[in-house]
Amino acid sequence: MIFEKKNKWETRGEIFGYLFSYSVFTLILFIALTFFKKMPVGWNYIHVIALTLFIVLIGTSLKEWLK
């Protein structure tokens, strides 16, 4: 149980941490796909961002749906 309210710095820190970890994961995925030559022809970093964002949105919607 949480009894104290989160302040704005905690909330900003959580958002920054999430965005930082998302961008690091996307970069590592892009490098791995490029290194192993598994990237479809014509794809770039923006396509990998869209793919991972789609996966995040599916996971978030499933989490909300199962509540």
PyMOL commands that place a pseudoatom at each C-alpha (Angstrom):
pseudoatom trace, name=CA, resn=MET, resi=1, chain=A, elem=C, hetatm=0, pos=[0.000, 0.000, 0.000]
pseudoatom trace, name=CA, resn=ILE, resi=2, chain=A, elem=C, hetatm=0, pos=[1.240, 3.458, -0.891]
pseudoatom trace, name=CA, resn=PHE, resi=3, chain=A, elem=C, hetatm=0, pos=[0.373, 6.121, 1.656]
pseudoatom trace, name=CA, resn=GLU, resi=4, chain=A, elem=C, hetatm=0, pos=[2.276, 9.087, 0.347]
pseudoatom trace, name=CA, resn=LYS, resi=5, chain=A, elem=C, hetatm=0, pos=[1.568, 10.893, -2.872]
pseudoatom trace, name=CA, resn=LYS, resi=6, chain=A, elem=C, hetatm=0, pos=[4.171, 10.920, -5.633]
pseudoatom trace, name=CA, resn=ASN, resi=7, chain=A, elem=C, hetatm=0, pos=[5.709, 14.289, -6.274]
pseudoatom trace, name=CA, resn=LYS, resi=8, chain=A, elem=C, hetatm=0, pos=[6.293, 15.676, -9.749]
pseudoatom trace, name=CA, resn=TRP, resi=9, chain=A, elem=C, hetatm=0, pos=[9.993, 14.743, -9.758]
pseudoatom trace, name=CA, resn=GLU, resi=10, chain=A, elem=C, hetatm=0, pos=[9.253, 11.082, -9.133]
pseudoatom trace, name=CA, resn=THR, resi=11, chain=A, elem=C, hetatm=0, pos=[6.746, 11.047, -11.969]
pseudoatom trace, name=CA, resn=ARG, resi=12, chain=A, elem=C, hetatm=0, pos=[9.145, 12.825, -14.317]
pseudoatom trace, name=CA, resn=GLY, resi=13, chain=A, elem=C, hetatm=0, pos=[11.897, 10.426, -13.306]
pseudoatom trace, name=CA, resn=GLU, resi=14, chain=A, elem=C, hetatm=0, pos=[9.749, 7.418, -14.116]
pseudoatom trace, name=CA, resn=ILE, resi=15, chain=A, elem=C, hetatm=0, pos=[8.814, 8.858, -17.507]
pseudoatom trace, name=CA, resn=PHE, resi=16, chain=A, elem=C, hetatm=0, pos=[12.442, 9.719, -18.309]
pseudoatom trace, name=CA, resn=GLY, resi=17, chain=A, elem=C, hetatm=0, pos=[13.590, 6.252, -17.221]
pseudoatom trace, name=CA, resn=TYR, resi=18, chain=A, elem=C, hetatm=0, pos=[10.979, 4.571, -19.380]
pseudoatom trace, name=CA, resn=LEU, resi=19, chain=A, elem=C, hetatm=0, pos=[11.861, 6.658, -22.442]
pseudoatom trace, name=CA, resn=PHE, resi=20, chain=A, elem=C, hetatm=0, pos=[15.586, 6.105, -21.891]
pseudoatom trace, name=CA, resn=SER, resi=21, chain=A, elem=C, hetatm=0, pos=[15.228, 2.331, -21.556]
pseudoatom trace, name=CA, resn=TYR, resi=22, chain=A, elem=C, hetatm=0, pos=[12.893, 2.232, -24.586]
pseudoatom trace, name=CA, resn=SER, resi=23, chain=A, elem=C, hetatm=0, pos=[15.402, 4.098, -26.751]
pseudoatom trace, name=CA, resn=VAL, resi=24, chain=A, elem=C, hetatm=0, pos=[18.315, 1.918, -25.569]
pseudoatom trace, name=CA, resn=PHE, resi=25, chain=A, elem=C, hetatm=0, pos=[16.347, -1.265, -26.304]
pseudoatom trace, name=CA, resn=THR, resi=26, chain=A, elem=C, hetatm=0, pos=[15.348, 0.024, -29.746]
pseudoatom trace, name=CA, resn=LEU, resi=27, chain=A, elem=C, hetatm=0, pos=[18.935, 0.957, -30.560]
pseudoatom trace, name=CA, resn=ILE, resi=28, chain=A, elem=C, hetatm=0, pos=[20.258, -2.449, -29.475]
pseudoatom trace, name=CA, resn=LEU, resi=29, chain=A, elem=C, hetatm=0, pos=[17.560, -4.197, -31.513]
pseudoatom trace, name=CA, resn=PHE, resi=30, chain=A, elem=C, hetatm=0, pos=[18.408, -2.084, -34.569]
pseudoatom trace, name=CA, resn=ILE, resi=31, chain=A, elem=C, hetatm=0, pos=[22.129, -2.835, -34.234]
pseudoatom trace, name=CA, resn=ALA, resi=32, chain=A, elem=C, hetatm=0, pos=[21.477, -6.564, -33.787]
pseudoatom trace, name=CA, resn=LEU, resi=33, chain=A, elem=C, hetatm=0, pos=[19.146, -6.763, -36.782]
pseudoatom trace, name=CA, resn=THR, resi=34, chain=A, elem=C, hetatm=0, pos=[21.610, -4.833, -38.927]
pseudoatom trace, name=CA, resn=PHE, resi=35, chain=A, elem=C, hetatm=0, pos=[24.605, -6.903, -37.776]
pseudoatom trace, name=CA, resn=PHE, resi=36, chain=A, elem=C, hetatm=0, pos=[22.918, -10.218, -38.516]
pseudoatom trace, name=CA, resn=LYS, resi=37, chain=A, elem=C, hetatm=0, pos=[21.483, -8.875, -41.796]
pseudoatom trace, name=CA, resn=LYS, resi=38, chain=A, elem=C, hetatm=0, pos=[17.897, -9.620, -40.745]
pseudoatom trace, name=CA, resn=MET, resi=39, chain=A, elem=C, hetatm=0, pos=[16.590, -6.122, -41.507]
pseudoatom trace, name=CA, resn=PRO, resi=40, chain=A, elem=C, hetatm=0, pos=[14.120, -6.037, -44.417]
pseudoatom trace, name=CA, resn=VAL, resi=41, chain=A, elem=C, hetatm=0, pos=[15.317, -4.138, -47.492]
pseudoatom trace, name=CA, resn=GLY, resi=42, chain=A, elem=C, hetatm=0, pos=[14.487, -0.454, -47.272]
pseudoatom trace, name=CA, resn=TRP, resi=43, chain=A, elem=C, hetatm=0, pos=[13.976, -0.382, -43.499]
pseudoatom trace, name=CA, resn=ASN, resi=44, chain=A, elem=C, hetatm=0, pos=[15.766, 2.084, -41.264]
pseudoatom trace, name=CA, resn=TYR, resi=45, chain=A, elem=C, hetatm=0, pos=[15.764, 3.091, -37.587]
pseudoatom trace, name=CA, resn=ILE, resi=46, chain=A, elem=C, hetatm=0, pos=[12.328, 4.726, -37.819]
pseudoatom trace, name=CA, resn=HIS, resi=47, chain=A, elem=C, hetatm=0, pos=[10.745, 1.413, -38.827]
pseudoatom trace, name=CA, resn=VAL, resi=48, chain=A, elem=C, hetatm=0, pos=[12.288, -0.336, -35.812]
pseudoatom trace, name=CA, resn=ILE, resi=49, chain=A, elem=C, hetatm=0, pos=[10.934, 2.436, -33.550]
pseudoatom trace, name=CA, resn=ALA, resi=50, chain=A, elem=C, hetatm=0, pos=[7.462, 1.939, -35.037]
pseudoatom trace, name=CA, resn=LEU, resi=51, chain=A, elem=C, hetatm=0, pos=[7.688, -1.835, -34.576]
pseudoatom trace, name=CA, resn=THR, resi=52, chain=A, elem=C, hetatm=0, pos=[8.700, -1.612, -30.916]
pseudoatom trace, name=CA, resn=LEU, resi=53, chain=A, elem=C, hetatm=0, pos=[6.108, 1.109, -30.260]
pseudoatom trace, name=CA, resn=PHE, resi=54, chain=A, elem=C, hetatm=0, pos=[3.440, -1.172, -31.727]
pseudoatom trace, name=CA, resn=ILE, resi=55, chain=A, elem=C, hetatm=0, pos=[4.549, -3.979, -29.388]
pseudoatom trace, name=CA, resn=VAL, resi=56, chain=A, elem=C, hetatm=0, pos=[4.455, -1.609, -26.397]
pseudoatom trace, name=CA, resn=LEU, resi=57, chain=A, elem=C, hetatm=0, pos=[0.943, -0.442, -27.297]
pseudoatom trace, name=CA, resn=ILE, resi=58, chain=A, elem=C, hetatm=0, pos=[-0.292, -4.021, -27.591]
pseudoatom trace, name=CA, resn=GLY, resi=59, chain=A, elem=C, hetatm=0, pos=[1.204, -4.876, -24.199]
pseudoatom trace, name=CA, resn=THR, resi=60, chain=A, elem=C, hetatm=0, pos=[-0.272, -1.792, -22.551]
pseudoatom trace, name=CA, resn=SER, resi=61, chain=A, elem=C, hetatm=0, pos=[-3.712, -2.423, -23.997]
pseudoatom trace, name=CA, resn=LEU, resi=62, chain=A, elem=C, hetatm=0, pos=[-3.617, -6.071, -22.861]
pseudoatom trace, name=CA, resn=LYS, resi=63, chain=A, elem=C, hetatm=0, pos=[-2.612, -4.953, -19.382]
pseudoatom trace, name=CA, resn=GLU, resi=64, chain=A, elem=C, hetatm=0, pos=[-5.542, -2.535, -19.208]
pseudoatom trace, name=CA, resn=TRP, resi=65, chain=A, elem=C, hetatm=0, pos=[-7.949, -5.069, -20.683]
pseudoatom trace, name=CA, resn=LEU, resi=66, chain=A, elem=C, hetatm=0, pos=[-6.990, -7.729, -18.117]
pseudoatom trace, name=CA, resn=LYS, resi=67, chain=A, elem=C, hetatm=0, pos=[-7.514, -5.413, -15.124]
for i in range(1, 67): cmd.bond("trace and resi %d" % i, "trace and resi %d" % (i + 1))
show_as sticks, trace
zoom trace
